[in-house]
């Protein structure tokens, strides 16, 4: 590919000899072993499951990723660490508790975050810490998992589940939102919040921590998948999100004993009175539970509980765009 400069100079960029990264599609020098933009190994095939999922690249120890004039070096397996060498022209931001150490000379400041009291309700920090170059610092999450590097260019935007961010380059803009709908209050305590990062014209990068292993799938226009809320990790801003309930019908052929066990478990989740009803149900059946525990019109109430439909709550994600999940998902009550 020829590029003609002003004057009479002609330079040739040999794009054909570059190696394309299968994870972020950046072009790299022919002798590179890992991608300069995301750290993915270049000597491994991009393997995709029958359902279209691919595992995030396993970053080799001491892999270096470049952004601006700075580098991120990833080390460790079970609880990986990202060590940054910041140039004087660059900065990064992160949740303060993610920092392991820094050079004494690295200046620190804070970034005000939008949302006010909503951030307090969502158990999110009011401010984010900012580190300025030059100097070194290191960050990690206090949990097992893996790090995924997501380069962001142009005006692209990506959304992460709350607290999934490890570090972001200072060229990224930041905002947050709550997944709308009353049902989301049941997904993770006070609701499901997402951090949004958007490129501001200059290339940027975010490093994401996922619990367990991280997998990614690219959805086509209009393609929909259901994801367990605790397993959701990130998505392109172009992917829309909704919360849906899927009825779980009684499996045909279940024995009465099996159906009774399911009903007892359902009742046990209805507080102390429900727990007593569940114990009586398993011991004396429906009539005994109604007579011994509920009394009066208890039989009708218990019958309604036994016949009520059960439902599972999912996040419905609609393409186009990328969707990332984590295999060791967070519990709804602690997410």
N, C-alpha and C positions, 0 to 999 in steps of 0.2 A: 504494500500500500504506500504510494508516494505522497509526500506532503511538500508543497512548494512554498518556501518562505519568501519574505520580502527580499529584494535584491536578486542575486543569481544563485543563491544556495539551494540545493536540493538534497533533502535527507530522506532516507528510506527506512521505514519501520517494518521489520520482518515479522508481521503478525502471524504468518503461517507457521513459524517455529515456536510460537508460544504454547504453553500448556494451559488448557482451560480447567479451572476448578469445578468439580461436579457439584459442590455444595453451594457456592455463591456465584459461580460463573466468571470470576475474575481471571484475567490472563497473567501467566507467570513465566519467568525465564525457564528455558529448557532444562537446566540442571537443578531446578528447585525441587526439594523433597516435600515441602508443605506450602500451602497457599499463603501468600504474603498478606492477604486481606482478612482471612478467617481462620487460618491455621490448619485447615483440613489436609490430611495426607493426599499427595497427588499420585502416589503409586498404588492406590487401592481403588477397586471398582465401586461404582455407586450402585449398591444392591437395593432393590425395591421388592417389598413383599407382594403377594398376589393381590392384596387389597389396596396397594398403592402407597404404603408407608415405607419410609426409609429411616434408618437410625442415624442420628446426628453423628458427625465424624468424631472418632476417638482421637483427641489431640495428644500427640507425643509429648513426653516430658521435655520441658524447656523449649517448646515451640514458640516462635516469635511472630506476632501479628503487628503490622504497622498501621498507624493512623497519624495524619499530619506529619510532624517530625518526631513522633514518639513511638514507643513500642510497648506491647503487652506480651509478657512471657508467662506461659501456663505450665504449672508443675503440680505433681501429686495426682493420685488416682482416686482414692475413696472420698477425700474431702479436698478437692483441688484448690490451688491458690493462683491468683492472677497477680503477677509482679509487674509494675509499670515503671518505665523509665521516661519521665516527662521532660520534653523540651521546654525551654523558656517561653515559647510561643503557644503552648498547649495547656489545656486544663481538662479535668474530669470531674464528674459528680456522682454521688452514691449515698446510700443510707449509712449514717456514721458508724453503727455497730458492725458493719461489714469490714471495717479497716483493721488489719492486723498490726501494721507498723508503718512508719514513714521516716525519711531523713529529717533531722532536726531543722534543716534549712528549707523544707518544702512549706510554702505559705498555705494557710487554710482560710476559707471563708464559708459563708452559708448562702444557699439559694432559697429565697422565699418560695413557698409552694401555694398553688391555688386551692380553694376549697374551704378554708376556715374550719368551723366546727364539724363539718362533714368528715374531715380527715380524722378528727378525734373519735368519731363514732365508728369509723372504719379501721381503727387501730393502725393509722398511717402516720408517719412522721410529719411534723409541722414544717420542718426545714430539711433540706438535703445538704450534705457537706460537699464542699468544693475544694479540690487540691490543685494548686498551680505549679507549673514547672519553674525552674529546673529542679530535678531530684527524683528520688525513688520512693515508692510506697507499695504496699501489698494488701490485697483484700481476699476474703473468702467468706463463705456462709458456714454457719455452725450446724451443718447437716451433710450426710452422705449424698452424693449425686455427681453430676457432671456439668461442665461449663460449655456453653454454645456461644459462638461469636457470630453476630448478625451485622454485616456491613449495611449501611443505609446511605443511599445516594439520591440526588435530585430532590424531589419533593415527596419522596416516599415516606410512609408512616407505618409504625408497627405498635401493637398494643399487647402488654404483658399482664398476667395476673399480678395483683399486689404483692410486693416483697420478692418478686422473682428477679428483679434487677440486681446485678452485682456492681457494675460500673458502666457509665456512659461517657462518651467524649463530649467535651464542652461545646461542640458545634451542634449538638442536638437540642431541640426545644422540648419542653416537658409540660404535660398536663395530665389530668386523671379524670375518670368517670366511673359511675356506678352502673352496673347492668340493670336496666329498668325493670320494674315489675315487682309486685308484692312477694311472689314466690321466691325471689332471690334472697329474701331474708332468711329462708330456711337452708340455703346452700352453704353458707359459711358464717354462721353467727349473725352479724349485723348486715350481711349482704356480700356480694361479690364485686370488688373494685378492680379496675384495670388502670395501669399506667400507660400513657400514650407518648411515644417518642417520634419526633418528626425531623427530617433533615431540613436545614435552612439554606440550602443551596450548595453548601460545602459537604463533601463526603464525611460521614460520621460512622461510629461503630458503637454497639452495645454488647455487653457480655452478660449472658443470662445464666442463672443457676437453675437446674432442674433436679428434682428429687428422683433418685433411681436413674433410669435411662431416658433419653429424650428421643422422640420420633417426630417426623414431619411428613405431612401429606399436602399435595397441591390440589386444591379443589377447582373444578371447571366452573364456568358460568352456570349458576343455578343449581349446582350440585350441593346436596345437603348431607351432613353427617351428624349424629348425636354423640356427644362426648359427656362422660361423667364429670360433673363440675369440679371435683377435686383433681382430676387428671388434666384439666386444661392448663396450658402454659403460655402460649402466645398465638397471635394471628396477625395477618396483614390487615390494615385498616379497611381494605376493600371487602373483607369477609364480614358479613352481617351476622348478628347474634340474636337469638331469642331463647326463652326458657319454656320448655314444653314438659307436659306430664304424659306419660305413657301408661295406660291401664295394664295391669298384670292380671290377666284372667286366671281362674283356677285351671290347673293343668288337667286335661281330660284323662281319666283313668286313675287319678289320685284316690287312694283309699280314704275311708272316713277318718281313720286314725291320723293320716297325713294332713287332711283338711282341718282336723281338730287341733293339731299341733300348730299349724299356721294361724288359726284363729286365736289360739291361746297367746302366741307371740304378739299378735296384733293387740289383744286386750292388755297384755302386760305393759305395753307402752303408753297406757292411758292413766298413769298415776297410781297411787297406792290402792285406790278402790279397784282399778282395773287389774292390778297385780293379784288382788284377792280373788277377783272373778276368774282370772286365768288359772289359778291354782285349783279352784273349785271345778272349773270346766274340765281340767285334765283328770280330776278324781271322780266326779259324779256326773259328768256330761252336762248338756245344756240345761235340762230341767233342774238338776241339782245346783248348778251355778246360779240360776235365776232365783230359786227358792232360798238358798242358804246365804247368798251374798247380796243380791240386789233387792229382793223383796218386791211386793206390790206389782207394778208393771214391768218388773225387771226382765221378764222373759221376752217381751217385745223389744226392749232396749238391747238385750244381748243378741237376739235374733238379727236385729239390724246390723250390729257389729260384725256378726258372722257372715252376713251376706254382702256387706259393703265391699266395693271394689278397692283393690290396692293399686297404687300407682308409683312409678319411678320418675324422678325428675332428671332431665337432661338439658344440656346446652345444645340448641340446634344451630349449627354453623353453616352458612350458605355462601358458596363461592361467587366470584373467583378469588383465589389467593391462597397463601400458605396458612397451615394450621399446625401448631406444635403441641405435643402432649408429653406428660411425664408419667413414667410407669409406676413410681412409688407415690401415688397421689395423696394429697392432704385430706384429712378427715373434715367433713363439713363443719363440725363444731369448732374446730381449731384452725381452719383455713384462713 
